């Protein structure tokens, strides 16, 4: 009898706690403020064409993960001539990451 009573009280206490947590979780709203579409392309001459990244910082990493360039993007349509050797690089602008290959 004691075990049944304890089980009933435990279930009752769970029912009292769970609706409060559910109502708190229901008040969470996720807002995505990223209205811009950032695009990164590279020409055969090694010039980066970045659109939609005004005010962001463009970072270039080599394949070892070492940052080789960091440039603040001014304007929505920017062309950047990178003084890099031939090879593969990782370009990061905001939350956009692209792999590029430069052949000189």
C-alpha positions as CSV (number, residue, x, y, z in Angstrom):
1,X,0.0,0.0,0.0
2,X,2.8,2.3,0.9
3,X,4.5,1.7,-2.5
4,X,1.3,2.5,-4.4
5,X,0.8,5.7,-2.4
6,X,4.4,6.8,-3.1
7,X,4.0,6.0,-6.8
8,X,0.8,8.1,-6.9
9,X,2.4,11.0,-5.1
10,X,5.4,10.9,-7.4
11,X,3.2,10.9,-10.5
12,X,1.1,13.7,-9.1
13,X,4.3,15.8,-8.4
14,X,5.4,15.2,-12.0
15,X,2.1,16.3,-13.4
16,X,2.4,19.5,-11.3
17,X,5.9,20.3,-12.5
18,X,5.7,19.4,-16.3
19,X,3.0,21.9,-17.4
20,X,5.1,24.8,-15.9
21,X,8.1,23.8,-17.9
22,X,6.1,23.3,-21.1
23,X,4.6,26.7,-20.8
24,X,8.0,28.3,-20.3
25,X,9.3,26.5,-23.3
26,X,6.3,27.6,-25.4
27,X,7.3,31.2,-24.9
28,X,10.6,30.8,-26.7
29,X,10.7,32.3,-30.2
30,X,13.6,31.9,-32.6
31,X,14.1,34.9,-34.9
32,X,16.4,34.7,-37.9
33,X,17.7,38.1,-38.7
34,X,20.0,37.0,-41.5
35,X,18.1,38.4,-44.5
36,X,21.1,38.8,-46.7
37,X,22.4,36.0,-48.9
38,X,26.2,36.1,-48.9
39,X,27.8,34.7,-52.0
40,X,31.5,34.1,-52.5
41,X,33.0,33.2,-55.9
42,X,36.5,33.2,-57.3
43,X,37.7,34.0,-60.8
44,X,40.5,32.1,-62.6
45,X,42.9,35.0,-61.8
46,X,42.3,34.6,-58.1
47,X,40.0,37.5,-57.5
48,X,37.3,37.0,-54.9
49,X,33.8,38.3,-55.7
50,X,31.8,38.8,-52.5
51,X,28.2,40.0,-52.5
52,X,25.8,40.7,-49.7
53,X,28.5,40.9,-47.0
54,X,28.6,44.6,-46.2
55,X,30.2,45.2,-42.8
56,X,31.4,41.6,-42.4
57,X,35.0,40.4,-42.0
58,X,36.3,38.1,-44.7
59,X,38.8,35.6,-43.4
60,X,41.0,33.4,-45.5
61,X,42.6,30.3,-44.1
62,X,45.1,27.9,-45.7
63,X,44.6,24.1,-45.5
64,X,46.5,23.9,-42.3
65,X,44.0,26.3,-40.6
66,X,46.3,29.3,-40.4
67,X,44.7,32.6,-41.2
68,X,46.5,34.2,-44.1
69,X,44.2,37.2,-44.7
70,X,41.5,39.2,-42.9
71,X,39.7,41.9,-44.8
72,X,36.6,44.0,-43.8
73,X,34.1,44.0,-46.6
74,X,32.9,47.5,-47.5
75,X,29.9,47.5,-49.8
76,X,27.4,44.8,-51.0
77,X,29.4,44.0,-54.1
78,X,33.1,43.7,-53.6
79,X,36.0,42.3,-55.7
80,X,39.1,41.5,-53.7
81,X,42.4,40.6,-55.3
82,X,44.2,38.3,-52.9
83,X,48.0,38.1,-53.0
84,X,48.0,34.4,-52.4
85,X,50.1,31.6,-53.9
86,X,48.5,28.8,-55.9
87,X,46.6,26.3,-53.7
88,X,43.4,25.6,-51.8
89,X,42.0,28.0,-49.2
90,X,39.0,28.3,-46.9
91,X,37.1,31.6,-47.1
92,X,34.8,32.5,-44.2
93,X,32.4,35.5,-44.3
94,X,29.8,35.7,-41.5
95,X,28.4,32.2,-41.3
96,X,29.2,31.3,-44.9
97,X,32.3,29.1,-45.5
98,X,33.6,28.2,-49.0
99,X,36.6,26.3,-50.3
100,X,38.4,28.0,-53.1
101,X,41.3,27.0,-55.4
102,X,43.7,29.6,-56.8
103,X,45.8,28.7,-59.8
104,X,48.4,31.4,-60.8
